Amino acid sequence: MGLELINVRKVFRNYGVETIAVDDFNINVQKGQFLTLLGPSGCGKTTTLRMIAGFEIPSSGKIILDGVDITNLPPNKRNISMVFQSYALFPHMTVEENIAFGLKIMKLKKEEVARKVSDMIEIVGLKG
């Protein structure tokens, strides 16, 4: 297993016979690594991320998270999140509360939630 966190293997996603959204996509992401998907509109970036997050299922291929095949797991059973291009935030909550929301649903201890929220704010450069 090593340090590999996400392994996307030979993922293919089509919509009907004519539309191929993702064609034989492969990538390995190591723990602690940042990744950016760049490309023109319609090239499959969002579809790929939606498959990794579990909002779509690949037509074929495998998605492995920390050594576990999550290809067919629903989103709420994956230990992964997705930040949308158009904000999908709760407007009545602070930044910290929005970040903590999913962690609380996972029933993490308050101390762990606070630590993870602080870590994420620092990683994205929002620490004041």
N, CA, C and O atoms as a GROMACS GRO file, in nm:
protein
  512
    1MET      N    1   0.082  -0.120   0.000
    1MET     CA    2   0.000   0.000   0.000
    1MET      C    3   0.086   0.126   0.000
    1MET      O    4   0.063   0.215  -0.083
    2GLY      N    5   0.184   0.137   0.090
    2GLY     CA    6   0.271   0.253   0.091
    2GLY      C    7   0.199   0.380   0.128
    2GLY      O    8   0.110   0.381   0.213
    3LEU      N    9   0.238   0.489   0.062
    3LEU     CA   10   0.181   0.619   0.090
    3LEU      C   11   0.068   0.656  -0.006
    3LEU      O   12   0.019   0.768  -0.003
    4GLU      N   13   0.027   0.562  -0.090
    4GLU     CA   14  -0.076   0.590  -0.190
    4GLU      C   15  -0.210   0.613  -0.122
    4GLU      O   16  -0.256   0.529  -0.044
    5LEU      N   17  -0.273   0.726  -0.149
    5LEU     CA   18  -0.403   0.758  -0.089
    5LEU      C   19  -0.517   0.732  -0.186
    5LEU      O   20  -0.613   0.662  -0.153
    6ILE      N   21  -0.506   0.787  -0.306
    6ILE     CA   22  -0.610   0.768  -0.408
    6ILE      C   23  -0.547   0.704  -0.531
    6ILE      O   24  -0.443   0.750  -0.580
    7ASN      N   25  -0.610   0.599  -0.579
    7ASN     CA   26  -0.564   0.531  -0.699
    7ASN      C   27  -0.686   0.515  -0.789
    7ASN      O   28  -0.778   0.440  -0.757
    8VAL      N   29  -0.685   0.584  -0.901
    8VAL     CA   30  -0.793   0.574  -1.000
    8VAL      C   31  -0.737   0.490  -1.114
    8VAL      O   32  -0.638   0.528  -1.177
    9ARG      N   33  -0.802   0.376  -1.141
    9ARG     CA   34  -0.748   0.279  -1.238
    9ARG      C   35  -0.844   0.258  -1.355
    9ARG      O   36  -0.956   0.210  -1.338
   10LYS      N   37  -0.798   0.294  -1.471
   10LYS     CA   38  -0.870   0.265  -1.597
   10LYS      C   39  -1.018   0.305  -1.590
   10LYS      O   40  -1.105   0.230  -1.635
   11VAL      N   41  -1.044   0.424  -1.534
   11VAL     CA   42  -1.183   0.469  -1.518
   11VAL      C   43  -1.236   0.524  -1.650
   11VAL      O   44  -1.171   0.600  -1.720
   12PHE      N   45  -1.356   0.481  -1.680
   12PHE     CA   46  -1.427   0.519  -1.802
   12PHE      C   47  -1.568   0.558  -1.759
   12PHE      O   48  -1.630   0.490  -1.677
   13ARG      N   49  -1.620   0.668  -1.814
   13ARG     CA   50  -1.757   0.710  -1.785
   13ARG      C   51  -1.822   0.759  -1.913
   13ARG      O   52  -1.774   0.852  -1.977
   14ASN      N   53  -1.931   0.693  -1.948
   14ASN     CA   54  -2.004   0.736  -2.067
   14ASN      C   55  -2.149   0.763  -2.028
   14ASN      O   56  -2.200   0.713  -1.928
   15TYR      N   57  -2.213   0.845  -2.111
   15TYR     CA   58  -2.356   0.874  -2.098
   15TYR      C   59  -2.419   0.831  -2.230
   15TYR      O   60  -2.411   0.903  -2.330
   16GLY      N   61  -2.482   0.716  -2.229
   16GLY     CA   62  -2.535   0.663  -2.354
   16GLY      C   63  -2.423   0.613  -2.442
   16GLY      O   64  -2.310   0.593  -2.397
   17VAL      N   65  -2.455   0.592  -2.569
   17VAL     CA   66  -2.358   0.536  -2.663
   17VAL      C   67  -2.264   0.644  -2.717
   17VAL      O   68  -2.146   0.616  -2.742
   18GLU      N   69  -2.313   0.763  -2.734
   18GLU     CA   70  -2.239   0.869  -2.805
   18GLU      C   71  -2.145   0.952  -2.718
   18GLU      O   72  -2.043   1.000  -2.768
   19THR      N   73  -2.177   0.970  -2.590
   19THR     CA   74  -2.103   1.066  -2.509
   19THR      C   75  -2.007   0.997  -2.413
   19THR      O   76  -2.049   0.927  -2.321
   20ILE      N   77  -1.878   1.016  -2.436
   20ILE     CA   78  -1.775   0.965  -2.347
   20ILE      C   79  -1.722   1.084  -2.267
   20ILE      O   80  -1.661   1.175  -2.322
   21ALA      N   81  -1.747   1.082  -2.136
   21ALA     CA   82  -1.704   1.192  -2.050
   21ALA      C   83  -1.562   1.172  -1.998
   21ALA      O   84  -1.485   1.268  -1.990
   22VAL      N   85  -1.527   1.048  -1.964
   22VAL     CA   86  -1.393   1.015  -1.914
   22VAL      C   87  -1.352   0.885  -1.982
   22VAL      O   88  -1.427   0.788  -1.983
   23ASP      N   89  -1.231   0.884  -2.039
   23ASP     CA   90  -1.187   0.769  -2.118
   23ASP      C   91  -1.052   0.718  -2.067
   23ASP      O   92  -0.949   0.783  -2.090
   24ASP      N   93  -1.051   0.604  -2.000
   24ASP     CA   94  -0.929   0.537  -1.954
   24ASP      C   95  -0.842   0.629  -1.869
   24ASP      O   96  -0.724   0.649  -1.899
   25PHE      N   97  -0.900   0.686  -1.764
   25PHE     CA   98  -0.829   0.779  -1.676
   25PHE      C   99  -0.758   0.702  -1.565
   25PHE      O  100  -0.818   0.615  -1.501
   26ASN      N  101  -0.632   0.734  -1.543
   26ASN     CA  102  -0.550   0.672  -1.438
   26ASN      C  103  -0.475   0.780  -1.363
   26ASN      O  104  -0.420   0.872  -1.424
   27ILE      N  105  -0.472   0.769  -1.231
   27ILE     CA  106  -0.392   0.863  -1.152
   27ILE      C  107  -0.366   0.803  -1.014
   27ILE      O  108  -0.449   0.729  -0.961
   28ASN      N  109  -0.251   0.835  -0.957
   28ASN     CA  110  -0.217   0.797  -0.820
   28ASN      C  111  -0.187   0.925  -0.744
   28ASN      O  112  -0.109   1.008  -0.790
   29VAL      N  113  -0.247   0.940  -0.629
   29VAL     CA  114  -0.222   1.056  -0.543
   29VAL      C  115  -0.167   1.003  -0.411
   29VAL      O  116  -0.229   0.918  -0.347
   30GLN      N  117  -0.052   1.054  -0.372
   30GLN     CA  118   0.013   1.012  -0.248
   30GLN      C  119  -0.039   1.095  -0.131
   30GLN      O  120  -0.085   1.208  -0.149
   31LYS      N  121  -0.031   1.039  -0.011
   31LYS     CA  122  -0.069   1.112   0.110
   31LYS      C  123   0.015   1.239   0.119
   31LYS      O  124   0.136   1.236   0.098
   32GLY      N  125  -0.051   1.352   0.150
   32GLY     CA  126   0.017   1.479   0.164
   32GLY      C  127   0.038   1.554   0.033
   32GLY      O  128   0.087   1.667   0.034
   33GLN      N  129   0.001   1.496  -0.077
   33GLN     CA  130   0.020   1.556  -0.209
   33GLN      C  131  -0.102   1.639  -0.247
   33GLN      O  132  -0.215   1.601  -0.216
   34PHE      N  133  -0.080   1.751  -0.313
   34PHE     CA  134  -0.188   1.832  -0.369
   34PHE      C  135  -0.194   1.805  -0.518
   34PHE      O  136  -0.091   1.782  -0.582
   35LEU      N  137  -0.314   1.807  -0.572
   35LEU     CA  138  -0.334   1.778  -0.713
   35LEU      C  139  -0.430   1.879  -0.773
   35LEU      O  140  -0.528   1.918  -0.709
   36THR      N  141  -0.401   1.922  -0.893
   36THR     CA  142  -0.491   2.010  -0.967
   36THR      C  143  -0.525   1.943  -1.099
   36THR      O  144  -0.437   1.894  -1.169
   37LEU      N  145  -0.653   1.940  -1.132
   37LEU     CA  146  -0.697   1.891  -1.263
   37LEU      C  147  -0.724   2.012  -1.350
   37LEU      O  148  -0.813   2.092  -1.320
   38LEU      N  149  -0.648   2.027  -1.456
   38LEU     CA  150  -0.663   2.140  -1.547
   38LEU      C  151  -0.704   2.090  -1.684
   38LEU      O  152  -0.658   1.985  -1.730
   39GLY      N  153  -0.789   2.166  -1.750
   39GLY     CA  154  -0.829   2.129  -1.885
   39GLY      C  155  -0.946   2.213  -1.930
   39GLY      O  156  -1.008   2.283  -1.849
   40PRO      N  157  -0.977   2.207  -2.058
   40PRO     CA  158  -1.087   2.287  -2.111
   40PRO      C  159  -1.222   2.236  -2.061
   40PRO      O  160  -1.234   2.124  -2.013
   41SER      N  161  -1.321   2.321  -2.074
   41SER     CA  162  -1.457   2.284  -2.037
   41SER      C  163  -1.500   2.159  -2.112
   41SER      O  164  -1.478   2.147  -2.233
   42GLY      N  165  -1.560   2.066  -2.039
   42GLY     CA  166  -1.612   1.945  -2.103
   42GLY      C  167  -1.513   1.832  -2.117
   42GLY      O  168  -1.545   1.730  -2.180
   43CYS      N  169  -1.392   1.845  -2.060
   43CYS     CA  170  -1.292   1.738  -2.079
   43CYS      C  171  -1.302   1.627  -1.975
   43CYS      O  172  -1.230   1.528  -1.985
   44GLY      N  173  -1.389   1.641  -1.874
   44GLY     CA  174  -1.410   1.534  -1.777
   44GLY      C  175  -1.357   1.560  -1.637
   44GLY      O  176  -1.360   1.469  -1.553
   45LYS      N  177  -1.310   1.681  -1.609
   45LYS     CA  178  -1.256   1.711  -1.476
   45LYS      C  179  -1.361   1.692  -1.367
   45LYS      O  180  -1.339   1.620  -1.270
   46THR      N  181  -1.474   1.757  -1.382
   46THR     CA  182  -1.580   1.750  -1.282
   46THR      C  183  -1.636   1.609  -1.272
   46THR      O  184  -1.662   1.561  -1.161
   47THR      N  185  -1.655   1.542  -1.383
   47THR     CA  186  -1.705   1.404  -1.381
   47THR      C  187  -1.610   1.315  -1.303
   47THR      O  188  -1.654   1.230  -1.225
   48THR      N  189  -1.480   1.332  -1.324
   48THR     CA  190  -1.380   1.253  -1.251
   48THR      C  191  -1.391   1.278  -1.101
   48THR      O  192  -1.392   1.183  -1.023
   49LEU      N  193  -1.399   1.404  -1.062
   49LEU     CA  194  -1.410   1.436  -0.919
   49LEU      C  195  -1.540   1.384  -0.861
   49LEU      O  196  -1.543   1.337  -0.747
   50ARG      N  197  -1.648   1.392  -0.937
   50ARG     CA  198  -1.778   1.340  -0.891
   50ARG      C  199  -1.772   1.189  -0.872
   50ARG      O  200  -1.837   1.135  -0.781
   51MET      N  201  -1.696   1.120  -0.956
   51MET     CA  202  -1.682   0.975  -0.939
   51MET      C  203  -1.599   0.943  -0.814
   51MET      O  204  -1.632   0.852  -0.739
   52ILE      N  205  -1.492   1.018  -0.792
   52ILE     CA  206  -1.409   0.996  -0.674
   52ILE      C  207  -1.491   1.021  -0.547
   52ILE      O  208  -1.479   0.948  -0.449
   53ALA      N  209  -1.574   1.126  -0.549
   53ALA     CA  210  -1.658   1.159  -0.432
   53ALA      C  211  -1.778   1.067  -0.417
   53ALA      O  212  -1.840   1.063  -0.311
   54GLY      N  213  -1.812   0.992  -0.522
   54GLY     CA  214  -1.924   0.898  -0.514
   54GLY      C  215  -2.056   0.950  -0.565
   54GLY      O  216  -2.158   0.882  -0.552
   55PHE      N  217  -2.057   1.068  -0.625
   55PHE     CA  218  -2.181   1.123  -0.679
   55PHE      C  219  -2.216   1.062  -0.814
   55PHE      O  220  -2.331   1.070  -0.859
   56GLU      N  221  -2.118   1.000  -0.878
   56GLU     CA  222  -2.139   0.924  -1.001
   56GLU      C  223  -2.057   0.796  -0.991
   56GLU      O  224  -1.953   0.793  -0.925
   57ILE      N  225  -2.104   0.692  -1.057
   57ILE     CA  226  -2.034   0.563  -1.059
   57ILE      C  227  -1.969   0.546  -1.196
   57ILE      O  228  -2.033   0.571  -1.298
   58PRO      N  229  -1.842   0.505  -1.200
   58PRO     CA  230  -1.777   0.483  -1.330
   58PRO      C  231  -1.848   0.374  -1.409
   58PRO      O  232  -1.902   0.279  -1.352
   59SER      N  233  -1.848   0.388  -1.541
   59SER     CA  234  -1.900   0.281  -1.627
   59SER      C  235  -1.811   0.158  -1.617
   59SER      O  236  -1.858   0.045  -1.627
   60SER      N  237  -1.681   0.181  -1.598
   60SER     CA  238  -1.585   0.074  -1.572
   60SER      C  239  -1.464   0.133  -1.503
   60SER      O  240  -1.446   0.255  -1.501
   61GLY      N  241  -1.381   0.047  -1.447
   61GLY     CA  242  -1.262   0.092  -1.376
   61GLY      C  243  -1.281   0.085  -1.226
   61GLY      O  244  -1.387   0.046  -1.177
   62LYS      N  245  -1.177   0.123  -1.154
   62LYS     CA  246  -1.176   0.114  -1.007
   62LYS      C  247  -1.128   0.245  -0.946
   62LYS      O  248  -1.044   0.314  -1.002
   63ILE      N  249  -1.184   0.277  -0.830
   63ILE     CA  250  -1.138   0.390  -0.750
   63ILE      C  251  -1.102   0.333  -0.613
   63ILE      O  252  -1.188   0.280  -0.542
   64ILE      N  253  -0.975   0.346  -0.577
   64ILE     CA  254  -0.923   0.290  -0.452
   64ILE      C  255  -0.885   0.407  -0.361
   64ILE      O  256  -0.812   0.497  -0.402
   65LEU      N  257  -0.936   0.406  -0.238
   65LEU     CA  258  -0.904   0.509  -0.139
   65LEU      C  259  -0.835   0.443  -0.021
   65LEU      O  260  -0.895   0.362   0.049
   66ASP      N  261  -0.709   0.477   0.000
   66ASP     CA  262  -0.631   0.424   0.111
   66ASP      C  263  -0.635   0.270   0.114
   66ASP      O  264  -0.648   0.210   0.221
   67GLY      N  265  -0.625   0.210  -0.004
   67GLY     CA  266  -0.620   0.065  -0.016
   67GLY      C  267  -0.755  -0.006  -0.022
   67GLY      O  268  -0.760  -0.128  -0.035
   68VAL      N  269  -0.865   0.070  -0.012
   68VAL     CA  270  -1.000   0.011  -0.012
   68VAL      C  271  -1.072   0.050  -0.140
   68VAL      O  272  -1.074   0.167  -0.179
   69ASP      N  273  -1.132  -0.048  -0.206
   69ASP     CA  274  -1.209  -0.022  -0.328
   69ASP      C  275  -1.340   0.048  -0.291
   69ASP      O  276  -1.426  -0.012  -0.227
   70ILE      N  277  -1.354   0.175  -0.331
   70ILE     CA  278  -1.474   0.253  -0.299
   70ILE      C  279  -1.559   0.278  -0.424
   70ILE      O  280  -1.651   0.359  -0.421
   71THR      N  281  -1.528   0.210  -0.532
   71THR     CA  282  -1.592   0.236  -0.661
   71THR      C  283  -1.743   0.241  -0.652
   71THR      O  284  -1.805   0.329  -0.712
   72ASN      N  285  -1.804   0.150  -0.578
   72ASN     CA  286  -1.949   0.142  -0.572
   72ASN      C  287  -2.008   0.187  -0.439
   72ASN      O  288  -2.127   0.170  -0.415
   73LEU      N  289  -1.925   0.245  -0.352
   73LEU     CA  290  -1.976   0.295  -0.224
   73LEU      C  291  -2.051   0.426  -0.244
   73LEU      O  292  -2.010   0.508  -0.325
   74PRO      N  293  -2.161   0.446  -0.171
   74PRO     CA  294  -2.230   0.575  -0.178
   74PRO      C  295  -2.146   0.684  -0.112
   74PRO      O  296  -2.058   0.654  -0.032
   75PRO      N  297  -2.171   0.811  -0.146
   75PRO     CA  298  -2.089   0.921  -0.093
   75PRO      C  299  -2.078   0.924   0.059
   75PRO      O  300  -1.972   0.954   0.113
   76ASN      N  301  -2.187   0.893   0.129
   76ASN     CA  302  -2.184   0.902   0.275
   76ASN      C  303  -2.102   0.790   0.340
   76ASN      O  304  -2.080   0.794   0.461
   77LYS      N  305  -2.058   0.693   0.264
   77LYS     CA  306  -1.976   0.584   0.317
   77LYS      C  307  -1.828   0.602   0.284
   77LYS      O  308  -1.745   0.519   0.321
   78ARG      N  309  -1.795   0.711   0.214
   78ARG     CA  310  -1.656   0.739   0.176
   78ARG      C  311  -1.600   0.844   0.271
   78ARG      O  312  -1.673   0.933   0.316
   79ASN      N  313  -1.476   0.833   0.301
   79ASN     CA  314  -1.411   0.933   0.386
   79ASN      C  315  -1.344   1.037   0.297
   79ASN      O  316  -1.222   1.054   0.298
   80ILE      N  317  -1.428   1.106   0.219
   80ILE     CA  318  -1.377   1.202   0.121
   80ILE      C  319  -1.483   1.310   0.100
   80ILE      O  320  -1.602   1.284   0.113
   81SER      N  321  -1.439   1.429   0.067
   81SER     CA  322  -1.531   1.541   0.044
   81SER      C  323  -1.500   1.606  -0.089
   81SER      O  324  -1.394   1.584  -0.148
   82MET      N  325  -1.593   1.687  -0.135
   82MET     CA  326  -1.576   1.759  -0.261
   82MET      C  327  -1.618   1.904  -0.240
   82MET      O  328  -1.725   1.930  -0.184
   83VAL      N  329  -1.535   1.996  -0.284
   83VAL     CA  330  -1.569   2.138  -0.280
   83VAL      C  331  -1.614   2.177  -0.420
   83VAL      O  332  -1.541   2.156  -0.517
   84PHE      N  333  -1.733   2.232  -0.430
   84PHE     CA  334  -1.792   2.263  -0.559
   84PHE      C  335  -1.743   2.397  -0.613
   84PHE      O  336  -1.709   2.486  -0.536
   85GLN      N  337  -1.741   2.410  -0.745
   85GLN     CA  338  -1.701   2.535  -0.810
   85GLN      C  339  -1.795   2.647  -0.770
   85GLN      O  340  -1.751   2.756  -0.734
   86SER      N  341  -1.924   2.621  -0.775
   86SER     CA  342  -2.023   2.716  -0.724
   86SER      C  343  -2.042   2.682  -0.578
   86SER      O  344  -2.072   2.568  -0.542
   87TYR      N  345  -2.023   2.780  -0.494
   87TYR     CA  346  -2.025   2.755  -0.351
   87TYR      C  347  -2.148   2.677  -0.309
   87TYR      O  348  -2.260   2.711  -0.344
   88ALA      N  349  -2.125   2.571  -0.233
   88ALA     CA  350  -2.232   2.492  -0.175
   88ALA      C  351  -2.218   2.501  -0.023
   88ALA      O  352  -2.208   2.400   0.047
   89LEU      N  353  -2.216   2.624   0.026
   89LEU     CA  354  -2.197   2.648   0.168
   89LEU      C  355  -2.330   2.680   0.234
   89LEU      O  356  -2.426   2.720   0.169
   90PHE      N  357  -2.333   2.661   0.365
   90PHE     CA  358  -2.449   2.704   0.442
   90PHE      C  359  -2.427   2.851   0.476
   90PHE      O  360  -2.337   2.884   0.554
   91PRO      N  361  -2.508   2.942   0.420
   91PRO     CA  362  -2.484   3.085   0.436
   91PRO      C  363  -2.499   3.134   0.580
   91PRO      O  364  -2.445   3.239   0.615
   92HIS      N  365  -2.572   3.061   0.662
   92HIS     CA  366  -2.593   3.103   0.801
   92HIS      C  367  -2.480   3.056   0.893
   92HIS      O  368  -2.483   3.084   1.013
   93MET      N  369  -2.382   2.985   0.838
   93MET     CA  370  -2.271   2.933   0.918
   93MET      C  371  -2.141   3.006   0.886
   93MET      O  372  -2.124   3.059   0.776
   94THR      N  373  -2.051   3.008   0.983
   94THR     CA  374  -1.918   3.064   0.960
   94THR      C  375  -1.837   2.966   0.876
   94THR      O  376  -1.880   2.853   0.851
   95VAL      N  377  -1.719   3.010   0.833
   95VAL     CA  378  -1.628   2.923   0.758
   95VAL      C  379  -1.596   2.799   0.842
   95VAL      O  380  -1.602   2.686   0.793
   96GLU      N  381  -1.563   2.822   0.969
   96GLU     CA  382  -1.529   2.711   1.057
   96GLU      C  383  -1.645   2.613   1.071
   96GLU      O  384  -1.625   2.491   1.067
   97GLU      N  385  -1.766   2.665   1.086
   97GLU     CA  386  -1.884   2.578   1.102
   97GLU      C  387  -1.911   2.498   0.974
   97GLU      O  388  -1.950   2.382   0.981
   98ASN      N  389  -1.890   2.560   0.858
   98ASN     CA  390  -1.908   2.488   0.731
   98ASN      C  391  -1.807   2.375   0.720
   98ASN      O  392  -1.843   2.264   0.679
   99ILE      N  393  -1.682   2.401   0.757
   99ILE     CA  394  -1.580   2.296   0.751
   99ILE      C  395  -1.612   2.185   0.850
   99ILE      O  396  -1.593   2.067   0.820
  100ALA      N  397  -1.658   2.222   0.968
  100ALA     CA  398  -1.686   2.125   1.074
  100ALA      C  399  -1.810   2.040   1.048
  100ALA      O  400  -1.824   1.932   1.106
  101PHE      N  401  -1.898   2.086   0.962
  101PHE     CA  402  -2.027   2.019   0.943
  101PHE      C  403  -2.012   1.870   0.912
  101PHE      O  404  -2.070   1.786   0.981
  102GLY      N  405  -1.934   1.836   0.811
  102GLY     CA  406  -1.916   1.695   0.774
  102GLY      C  407  -1.845   1.615   0.880
  102GLY      O  408  -1.874   1.497   0.900
  103LEU      N  409  -1.751   1.679   0.949
  103LEU     CA  410  -1.678   1.609   1.056
  103LEU      C  411  -1.770   1.574   1.171
  103LEU      O  412  -1.757   1.467   1.232
  104LYS      N  413  -1.864   1.663   1.201
  104LYS     CA  414  -1.961   1.636   1.308
  104LYS      C  415  -2.056   1.523   1.268
  104LYS      O  416  -2.093   1.441   1.352
  105ILE      N  417  -2.094   1.519   1.141
  105ILE     CA  418  -2.180   1.411   1.093
  105ILE      C  419  -2.108   1.277   1.109
  105ILE      O  420  -2.171   1.174   1.134
  106MET      N  421  -1.976   1.280   1.094
  106MET     CA  422  -1.896   1.157   1.111
  106MET      C  423  -1.881   1.121   1.259
  106MET      O  424  -1.820   1.020   1.293
  107LYS      N  425  -1.938   1.205   1.346
  107LYS     CA  426  -1.937   1.183   1.491
  107LYS      C  427  -1.796   1.182   1.551
  107LYS      O  428  -1.765   1.103   1.640
  108LEU      N  429  -1.711   1.271   1.499
  108LEU     CA  430  -1.578   1.285   1.557
  108LEU      C  431  -1.589   1.363   1.688
  108LEU      O  432  -1.683   1.440   1.707
  109LYS      N  433  -1.493   1.343   1.776
  109LYS     CA  434  -1.490   1.416   1.904
  109LYS      C  435  -1.467   1.564   1.877
  109LYS      O  436  -1.403   1.601   1.779
  110LYS      N  437  -1.520   1.648   1.967
  110LYS     CA  438  -1.509   1.794   1.952
  110LYS      C  439  -1.364   1.839   1.933
  110LYS      O  440  -1.335   1.924   1.849
  111GLU      N  441  -1.275   1.780   2.010
  111GLU     CA  442  -1.134   1.819   2.003
  111GLU      C  443  -1.075   1.786   1.865
  111GLU      O  444  -0.998   1.864   1.809
  112GLU      N  445  -1.113   1.670   1.812
  112GLU     CA  446  -1.062   1.630   1.680
  112GLU      C  447  -1.120   1.718   1.570
  112GLU      O  448  -1.050   1.755   1.476
  113VAL      N  449  -1.249   1.753   1.582
  113VAL     CA  450  -1.312   1.844   1.486
  113VAL      C  451  -1.239   1.977   1.487
  113VAL      O  452  -1.204   2.030   1.382
  114ALA      N  453  -1.216   2.032   1.606
  114ALA     CA  454  -1.149   2.162   1.618
  114ALA      C  455  -1.010   2.157   1.557
  114ALA      O  456  -0.969   2.250   1.488
  115ARG      N  457  -0.936   2.049   1.582
  115ARG     CA  458  -0.801   2.036   1.528
  115ARG      C  459  -0.803   2.027   1.376
  115ARG      O  460  -0.724   2.093   1.308
  116LYS      N  461  -0.894   1.946   1.322
  116LYS     CA  462  -0.903   1.929   1.176
  116LYS      C  463  -0.947   2.059   1.109
  116LYS      O  464  -0.895   2.094   1.003
  117VAL      N  465  -1.042   2.130   1.169
  117VAL     CA  466  -1.086   2.259   1.113
  117VAL      C  467  -0.969   2.356   1.110
  117VAL      O  468  -0.946   2.423   1.009
  118SER      N  469  -0.895   2.364   1.219
  118SER     CA  470  -0.779   2.453   1.225
  118SER      C  471  -0.675   2.415   1.120
  118SER      O  472  -0.619   2.502   1.053
  119ASP      N  473  -0.649   2.286   1.106
  119ASP     CA  474  -0.553   2.239   1.005
  119ASP      C  475  -0.596   2.278   0.864
  119ASP      O  476  -0.515   2.326   0.785
  120MET      N  477  -0.724   2.258   0.832
  120MET     CA  478  -0.774   2.289   0.697
  120MET      C  479  -0.768   2.439   0.668
  120MET      O  480  -0.733   2.480   0.558
  121ILE      N  481  -0.802   2.519   0.766
  121ILE     CA  482  -0.796   2.665   0.748
  121ILE      C  483  -0.652   2.709   0.721
  121ILE      O  484  -0.628   2.796   0.638
  122GLU      N  485  -0.558   2.648   0.792
  122GLU     CA  486  -0.417   2.682   0.769
  122GLU      C  487  -0.370   2.635   0.631
  122GLU      O  488  -0.299   2.708   0.562
  123ILE      N  489  -0.410   2.515   0.591
  123ILE     CA  490  -0.368   2.460   0.461
  123ILE      C  491  -0.411   2.550   0.346
  123ILE      O  492  -0.334   2.572   0.253
  124VAL      N  493  -0.534   2.601   0.352
  124VAL     CA  494  -0.585   2.684   0.241
  124VAL      C  495  -0.551   2.832   0.258
  124VAL      O  496  -0.594   2.915   0.178
  125GLY      N  497  -0.475   2.865   0.361
  125GLY     CA  498  -0.427   3.002   0.377
  125GLY      C  499  -0.529   3.100   0.429
  125GLY      O  500  -0.521   3.219   0.398
  126LEU      N  501  -0.625   3.054   0.508
  126LEU     CA  502  -0.727   3.145   0.562
  126LEU      C  503  -0.704   3.179   0.708
  126LEU      O  504  -0.784   3.251   0.768
  127LYS      N  505  -0.596   3.129   0.766
  127LYS     CA  506  -0.567   3.155   0.907
  127LYS      C  507  -0.530   3.302   0.924
  127LYS      O  508  -0.443   3.353   0.854
  128GLY      N  509  -0.597   3.368   1.017
  128GLY     CA  510  -0.577   3.511   1.037
  128GLY      C  511  -0.465   3.546   1.128
  128GLY      O  512  -0.439   3.664   1.152
   0.00000   0.00000   0.00000
